């Protein structure tokens, strides 16, 4: 399974804007974006309103307590949000994120206001991708917090600034997955889809009882290498406990890619993956509990996956398969 890097946002970049209309917003300039990266908070527990150069202010976002997010790796991260305000006119120009990992290492991100120039957004996307390369799942946890606090819309930079039509991705009747998606085998191990053989056994899930069973692979269907369009879903399961200290979140995640027409089973019935919306629930395996639970779609993107073969399993029974721990329908 591919790493969750900028392709999360970027094959799934997200463009954020404040849920409540800010007062007199104006674009964050590139010079201000760079300057804000130097701003620091001496005490994230106590300092809620800090001035810089008598020209800028960091104001604790809506007076919110920090988020403490623990992922499936058991590591706890802390995220604090501050409004970035230009004192001249008290204009909100962005949001400052302070992200502290379990070792006390601090990372900073400056989320531009929605009025900022595209070049500022591109720099933001590049900067958080760079952090993600050294701080695993940084983008996922940042996305989670920002999506909880802000409304958001997909931006053209979803796909590195490219339009799908310009990329000429292939749409068609092929219903399948990239070869590096992971299939759950009958013995509990996972195997890359492209390596599954006829006669091997994989797991199928009964959608009504959520009980697993082993089924035999009749055939691995292979489609010719093309630049297929792929829909990517980022799915999360969250347990939130709000305390005086902050919001403590246990976060588990899944990433699934498939051609846009592959069928999925949701609470709304059978839907193509390309039609599934952010906020919908999809059944997934929680490896920590061993239970099949609904995971919510946090982010969705669509991009050209590059020239590659795509694959699909034909089993002798059952109606579902587990792909990257996500229940998908056989087709």
C-alpha positions in Angstrom: 0.0 0.0 0.0 1.4 3.4 -0.9 2.6 5.7 1.9 0.3 8.5 3.0 2.3 11.4 1.7 1.4 14.5 -0.2 -0.7 12.2 -2.4 -3.2 12.2 0.5 -3.9 15.8 -0.1 -2.3 15.8 -3.3 -3.6 13.2 -4.9 -5.9 14.7 -2.4 -4.8 18.2 -1.4 -7.4 20.0 0.6 -8.0 23.7 0.5 -9.2 24.9 3.8 -11.3 28.0 4.8 -12.7 29.1 8.1 -16.0 27.7 9.1 -17.0 31.1 10.4 -16.4 34.0 8.1 -13.3 35.9 9.4 -13.4 39.6 9.9 -12.0 41.6 7.0 -9.8 38.7 5.6 -7.1 39.5 3.2 -4.5 37.3 1.4 -1.5 36.1 3.2 1.6 37.1 1.2 4.5 34.8 0.5 6.7 37.1 2.6 4.2 36.9 5.5 4.0 33.1 5.1 7.8 32.8 5.4 7.9 35.2 8.4 5.1 33.4 10.2 7.3 30.2 10.1 9.6 32.0 12.6 6.9 32.7 15.1 6.9 30.6 18.3 4.8 30.2 21.4 6.8 30.0 24.7 4.1 28.1 26.6 1.3 26.4 24.5 -0.6 25.7 27.7 -0.7 29.3 28.9 0.0 31.7 26.0 -3.3 32.4 24.2 -2.5 35.8 22.7 1.0 36.7 21.5 2.2 39.7 19.6 5.1 39.7 17.1 6.9 42.8 15.8 3.9 44.9 16.8 2.5 43.8 13.5 1.1 40.3 13.9 -0.8 38.4 16.5 -1.3 34.7 17.2 -4.6 34.3 18.9 -5.7 30.9 20.3 -8.2 29.6 17.8 -11.7 30.0 19.3 -10.1 29.5 22.7 -9.8 25.8 21.8 -7.9 23.3 24.0 -5.2 21.2 22.2 -5.9 17.9 20.4 -4.0 14.9 21.6 -4.2 12.3 18.9 -3.0 8.7 19.3 -2.8 6.6 16.1 -2.6 2.8 15.6 1.1 3.1 16.4 0.3 4.1 20.0 2.2 7.4 19.7 0.5 10.5 21.0 0.8 13.8 19.1 -0.4 17.2 20.2 -1.9 19.8 17.9 -2.5 23.5 18.8 -4.3 26.0 16.5 -3.8 29.8 16.5 -5.4 32.4 14.3 -2.7 34.4 12.5 -3.8 38.1 12.5 -2.4 41.2 10.9 -2.7 44.0 13.5 -3.3 46.6 10.8 -7.1 46.3 10.6 -7.1 43.1 12.7 -7.3 41.0 9.6 -7.2 37.3 9.8 -4.7 36.0 7.2 -4.2 32.4 8.1 -4.0 29.7 10.8 -0.9 28.7 12.6 -0.5 25.0 13.6 1.9 23.8 16.3 2.3 20.0 16.1 4.3 18.4 18.9 5.3 14.7 18.6 5.8 12.1 21.4 9.4 13.1 21.7 8.7 16.8 22.2 9.8 17.7 18.6 7.8 20.7 17.4 6.7 21.2 13.8 4.9 24.3 12.5 2.6 24.8 9.6 1.0 28.0 8.3 -2.4 27.4 6.7 -3.2 30.3 4.4 -6.5 32.1 4.4 -8.7 31.0 1.5 -8.0 34.3 -0.3 -4.2 33.6 -0.6 -2.5 33.3 -3.9 -2.1 29.8 -5.4 1.7 30.1 -5.1 1.4 30.5 -1.3 -0.9 27.4 -1.2 1.6 25.4 -3.3 4.4 26.3 -0.8 2.1 25.2 2.1 1.5 21.9 0.3 5.2 21.4 -0.3 6.1 22.3 3.3 3.6 19.9 4.9 4.7 17.1 2.5 8.3 17.7 3.6 7.3 17.3 7.3 5.3 14.2 6.4 8.4 12.5 5.1 10.0 12.6 8.5 7.0 12.7 10.8 4.8 9.7 9.8 1.1 10.4 9.2 1.6 14.2 9.9 -0.7 15.0 7.0 -3.4 12.6 8.2 -3.5 14.0 11.7 -3.3 17.6 10.4 -6.2 16.9 8.0 -8.3 15.4 10.8 -7.9 18.4 13.0 -8.4 21.0 10.3 -11.5 19.1 8.9 -13.0 19.1 12.4 -12.4 22.8 12.8 -12.8 24.2 9.3 -15.1 23.6 6.5 -13.2 22.6 3.3 -13.5 22.3 -0.4 -11.4 20.4 -2.9 -9.1 22.7 -4.7 -7.6 22.4 -8.2 -4.2 21.6 -6.6 -5.7 18.3 -5.5 -3.7 16.7 -8.3 -0.5 18.8 -8.2 -2.3 21.6 -9.9 -3.3 19.5 -12.9 -6.8 19.0 -14.2 -7.9 15.4 -14.7 -8.9 16.1 -18.3 -5.5 17.6 -19.0 -3.9 14.4 -17.6 -6.0 12.3 -19.9 -6.8 9.6 -17.4 -8.6 6.5 -18.7 -12.2 6.1 -17.6 -14.0 3.0 -18.8 -15.7 -0.3 -17.8 -12.7 -1.8 -16.1 -13.6 -2.3 -12.4 -10.4 -3.0 -10.5 -7.6 -2.0 -8.2 -3.9 -1.1 -8.6 -1.6 -4.1 -8.1 -0.1 -2.9 -4.8 -3.3 -2.8 -2.9 -3.2 -5.4 -0.1 -5.6 -8.4 0.0 -6.4 -10.1 3.3 -5.8 -13.8 2.8 -7.6 -16.7 4.6 -4.7 -17.2 7.0 -4.8 -13.5 8.1 -1.7 -12.4 6.2 -1.8 -9.7 3.5 -0.6 -10.1 0.0 -0.3 -7.6 -2.9 -3.2 -8.0 -5.3 -1.0 -8.5 -8.3 0.6 -11.6 -6.6 -2.6 -13.4 -5.7 -2.9 -16.8 -7.5 -5.8 -18.9 -8.6 -6.6 -21.5 -5.9 -5.5 -19.4 -3.0 -8.0 -18.5 -0.3 -9.0 -15.0 0.7 -11.3 -13.5 3.2 -14.9 -12.6 2.4 -17.2 -10.7 4.9 -20.9 -11.3 5.2 -22.3 -7.7 5.1 -25.3 -8.5 7.3 -23.5 -10.6 10.1 -20.0 -9.1 9.7 -18.6 -12.6 9.9 -15.5 -13.6 7.9 -15.2 -16.7 5.8 -12.6 -18.2 3.5 -13.3 -18.3 -0.3 -11.2 -19.7 -3.1 -9.8 -17.5 -5.9 -11.0 -18.7 -9.3 -9.2 -16.1 -11.3 -7.1 -12.9 -11.0 -8.4 -10.7 -13.8 -5.7 -8.4 -15.3 -6.4 -5.4 -17.4 -3.9 -3.9 -19.9 -1.6 -1.1 -18.7 -3.2 2.3 -19.1 -3.2 5.6 -17.3 -6.3 4.7 -15.3 -8.3 7.2 -13.3 -8.2 6.3 -9.6 -10.4 7.4 -6.7 -8.6 7.4 -3.3 -10.5 7.3 0.0 -8.9 8.2 3.3 -11.0 6.5 6.0 -10.9 7.0 9.7 -12.2 5.5 12.9 -12.2 7.9 15.8 -12.8 7.7 19.6 -12.9 11.2 21.1 -12.8 12.1 24.8 -13.1 15.8 25.7 -11.5 16.9 28.9 -10.3 20.1 30.6 -6.8 19.5 29.2 -8.0 19.0 25.6 -9.6 16.6 23.2 -8.0 13.1 23.3 -8.5 11.2 20.1 -7.8 7.6 19.3 -7.4 7.6 15.5 -7.2 4.6 13.1 -7.0 5.0 9.4 -7.3 3.2 6.0 -6.4 4.2 2.5 -8.1 2.6 -0.5 -7.6 3.2 -4.2 -9.8 1.8 -7.0 -11.1 2.8 -10.4 -14.0 5.2 -9.9 -16.6 2.6 -11.0 -15.7 -0.1 -8.5 -18.7 -0.9 -6.2 -18.6 -0.4 -2.5 -21.2 -1.1 0.2 -22.2 1.8 2.4 -25.2 2.6 4.7 -26.8 4.1 1.7 -26.5 0.8 -0.2 -24.2 -0.1 -3.1 -22.3 2.8 -4.6 -19.4 3.3 -6.9 -16.3 4.4 -5.1 -16.3 7.5 -7.3 -19.7 8.4 -6.0 -19.0 8.0 -2.3 -19.0 11.3 -0.4 -16.9 12.7 2.4 -18.6 11.8 5.7 -20.1 8.5 4.5 -19.3 5.2 6.4 -17.6 2.2 4.9 -17.0 -1.1 6.7 -13.4 -1.9 7.6 -11.4 -4.2 9.8 -10.0 -2.7 12.9 -6.8 -4.7 13.4 -6.5 -3.6 17.0 -9.9 -4.9 18.1 -10.3 -7.6 15.4 -13.8 -6.3 14.7 -15.4 -5.0 11.5 -16.4 -1.4 12.1 -17.7 1.6 10.1 -14.9 4.0 9.1 -15.8 7.5 8.0 -14.5 9.0 4.7 -12.3 11.9 5.8 -10.9 12.8 2.4 -11.6 11.8 -1.1 -9.6 12.6 -4.3 -9.4 11.5 -7.9 -6.3 11.5 -10.0 -4.6 9.8 -12.9 -2.7 6.9 -11.4 0.0 6.7 -14.1 0.4 3.9 -16.7 -0.1 0.6 -14.9 -2.0 -2.7 -15.0 -5.0 -3.0 -12.7 -6.5 -6.2 -11.3 -9.6 -7.8 -9.9 -10.3 -11.0 -8.0 -13.0 -13.5 -9.1 -13.8 -15.8 -6.2 -15.9 -19.0 -6.2 -18.4 -17.6 -3.5 -19.1 -14.7 -1.3 -19.8 -11.1 -2.3 -17.0 -9.1 -0.7 -13.3 -8.9 -0.3 -11.0 -7.1 2.1 -8.7 -4.7 0.3 -6.3 -2.7 2.5 -8.6 -3.7 5.4 -11.6 -2.1 3.7 -14.6 -4.2 2.6 -15.2 -3.9 -1.1 -17.7 -5.7 -3.3 -16.6 -8.5 -5.7 -17.4 -7.7 -9.3 
